[in-house]
Amino acid sequence: MHPNAAFRAGDDGMVPLLVREIGFAALFAATPDGPRVAHVPVLLAADDRTLRFHLARGNALTRHLDGITALAVVQGPDAYVSPADYGDDAQVPTWNYVAVEMEGRVRRTDRDALIALLDDLSAAHEGRIGADPPWTRAKMDAAAFGRMVDAIVGFELDISGWRTTFKLSQNKSPALAARVQSALAARGHGALAHLMAHLAQDRGDI
């Protein structure tokens, strides 16, 4: 998390929306084997307090996670910002980015909860891509599905703290931030430029 308070997200629901939209996180934890990270699809519960995910049984984190505190990081769009984007060579290069950190204690779930997670994950993403008809586990051989479920472990992270960084040129004047937004959009960083525009609108810059 960036130390500058100007880069904290507001309370407009954007943070959980981003977690749901991106749906993928890096999960960090300290283990007896040293620090470890896993990269996992995630689902945020409707109350914004629980992050659901699963890991392969053979993952280096799986045997350590139950009962410990972990950190899940969802990274949004990012891009390099050149001094030329400000039109001022006295500026320095920097990086605009979005990151969401969720910290909390992890608990292992039972098989029924794991299967429910798999159903919910597939339904969410099949709906997003517009699959017609969508894939469901009913299309699989039940025994084959069971073997695959046995190869993974389900978990839930109870979120005790959110830490966010929306570094989107808030420390610059509205005019300079608008120049950066235009430059990033022109270079194909549409998602980041859109977030900058959303932020400027919330602040009343435009």
C-alpha positions in Angstrom: 0.0 0.0 0.0 1.4 3.4 -1.0 2.0 5.6 2.1 0.4 8.7 0.6 -3.1 9.1 1.9 -4.2 10.8 -1.3 -4.1 7.4 -3.0 -6.7 5.8 -0.7 -9.9 4.6 -2.4 -13.2 6.3 -1.5 -16.3 4.6 -0.1 -18.3 4.4 -3.4 -18.2 0.6 -3.7 -15.4 0.6 -6.3 -13.1 -1.6 -4.2 -15.3 -4.7 -3.9 -16.5 -4.1 -7.4 -12.9 -4.4 -8.7 -12.3 -7.5 -6.6 -15.4 -9.1 -8.2 -14.6 -7.9 -11.7 -10.9 -9.0 -11.7 -11.6 -12.2 -9.7 -8.0 -13.3 -9.4 -5.6 -12.7 -6.5 -2.1 -13.4 -5.2 -2.3 -15.0 -1.8 0.7 -14.5 0.5 1.4 -16.2 3.8 4.4 -16.9 6.1 4.9 -20.6 6.6 7.4 -22.9 8.4 8.9 -23.4 5.0 9.3 -19.6 4.4 7.1 -17.1 2.7 4.9 -18.5 0.0 2.5 -17.1 -2.6 -0.3 -18.8 -4.6 -2.2 -17.3 -7.5 -5.9 -18.1 -7.3 -9.4 -17.3 -8.7 -11.4 -15.8 -5.9 -15.1 -15.0 -5.1 -16.0 -12.2 -2.8 -19.1 -13.0 -0.7 -22.1 -10.7 -0.9 -21.4 -9.1 2.5 -17.8 -8.1 1.3 -16.4 -9.9 4.4 -15.3 -13.3 3.0 -13.0 -14.3 0.2 -13.6 -17.8 -1.1 -10.9 -19.7 -3.1 -9.3 -23.1 -3.6 -5.8 -24.5 -4.0 -4.4 -27.7 -5.4 -3.6 -30.2 -2.6 0.1 -30.1 -3.7 0.4 -26.3 -3.5 3.1 -25.2 -1.1 0.6 -23.2 0.9 -2.2 -25.7 1.2 -1.1 -27.6 4.2 -0.3 -24.4 6.2 -3.3 -22.2 5.5 -5.9 -23.4 7.9 -6.0 -21.1 10.9 -3.3 -18.7 9.9 -3.5 -15.1 8.8 -2.9 -14.4 5.1 -2.9 -11.5 2.7 -4.8 -11.6 -0.6 -3.8 -9.0 -3.2 -5.9 -8.1 -6.3 -4.0 -6.0 -8.8 -5.9 -3.8 -11.2 -4.7 -1.9 -14.2 -1.4 -0.1 -14.2 0.9 1.9 -16.5 4.1 3.8 -16.7 3.7 7.6 -16.6 6.4 9.6 -18.4 7.3 13.3 -17.6 6.3 13.9 -21.2 2.7 13.1 -20.2 2.7 16.2 -18.0 4.3 18.4 -20.6 6.9 19.3 -17.9 10.4 17.9 -17.9 10.8 18.9 -14.3 8.5 16.0 -13.3 9.9 12.5 -12.7 8.7 9.2 -14.2 6.2 7.3 -12.0 3.7 4.5 -12.2 -0.1 4.7 -11.9 -1.8 1.6 -10.6 -4.6 0.1 -8.6 -4.1 -2.6 -5.9 -6.4 -4.0 -3.2 -5.1 -5.9 -0.2 -7.4 -8.0 2.0 -6.0 -9.5 5.2 -7.6 -12.1 7.4 -7.6 -15.5 9.0 -8.1 -18.4 6.7 -10.2 -21.5 7.4 -10.4 -24.7 5.4 -13.9 -25.5 4.2 -15.6 -28.9 3.9 -16.3 -30.8 0.6 -19.8 -29.4 0.2 -18.6 -25.8 0.5 -15.8 -26.5 -2.0 -18.3 -27.9 -4.5 -20.6 -24.9 -3.9 -17.6 -22.6 -4.6 -16.8 -24.4 -7.9 -20.4 -24.1 -8.9 -20.5 -20.4 -8.0 -17.2 -19.7 -9.8 -18.2 -21.4 -13.0 -21.6 -19.8 -13.0 -20.1 -16.3 -12.5 -17.6 -16.6 -15.3 -19.7 -18.6 -17.7 -22.3 -15.9 -17.4 -19.7 -13.2 -18.0 -18.6 -14.8 -21.3 -22.1 -15.4 -22.4 -21.8 -19.1 -22.8 -25.1 -20.6 -24.1 -25.7 -23.0 -22.6 -23.2 -22.4 -19.8 -20.9 -25.1 -18.6 -22.0 -26.8 -15.4 -20.6 -29.9 -13.6 -23.7 -31.8 -14.7 -22.0 -32.1 -18.1 -19.1 -34.1 -16.5 -19.0 -37.7 -15.5 -19.7 -37.7 -11.8 -16.8 -39.9 -10.9 -14.3 -37.8 -12.9 -15.6 -34.7 -11.2 -15.2 -36.3 -7.8 -11.6 -37.2 -8.5 -10.9 -33.6 -9.5 -12.5 -32.3 -6.4 -10.4 -34.6 -4.3 -7.3 -33.0 -5.9 -8.1 -29.5 -4.5 -8.9 -27.9 -1.1 -11.4 -25.1 -0.5 -10.7 -22.1 1.8 -12.3 -18.9 3.1 -10.5 -15.8 4.2 -12.4 -13.8 6.8 -11.5 -10.2 5.9 -10.4 -8.3 8.9 -8.7 -5.4 7.0 -8.9 -3.8 3.6 -5.9 -1.7 2.3 -6.2 -0.1 -1.1 -4.0 2.0 -3.4 -5.6 3.9 -6.2 -2.6 5.8 -7.5 -4.2 7.8 -10.2 -2.3 11.2 -10.2 -4.4 12.6 -7.3 -1.3 14.4 -6.1 -1.2 16.4 -9.4 -3.4 19.4 -10.4 -6.6 18.5 -12.3 -5.0 19.8 -15.5 -1.9 17.6 -15.2 -4.0 14.6 -14.2 -6.2 15.1 -17.2 -3.1 15.2 -19.5 -1.9 11.9 -18.0 -5.4 10.4 -18.4 -5.4 11.4 -22.1 -1.9 10.1 -22.7 -2.7 6.7 -21.1 -5.9 6.3 -23.1 -3.9 7.1 -26.3 -1.4 4.4 -25.4 -4.1 1.8 -25.0 -4.5 1.8 -21.2 -8.2 2.4 -21.4 -9.2 0.8 -18.1 -6.7 2.9 -16.1 -7.8 6.1 -18.0 -11.5 5.2 -17.2 -10.7 4.9 -13.5 -8.9 8.3 -13.6 -11.9 9.8 -15.2 -14.2 8.3 -12.6 -12.1 9.7 -9.9 -11.9 13.1 -11.4 -15.7 13.1 -11.7 -16.1 12.1 -8.0 -13.7 15.0 -7.0 -15.6 17.5 -9.1 -12.5 18.1 -11.4 -14.8 17.7 -14.4 
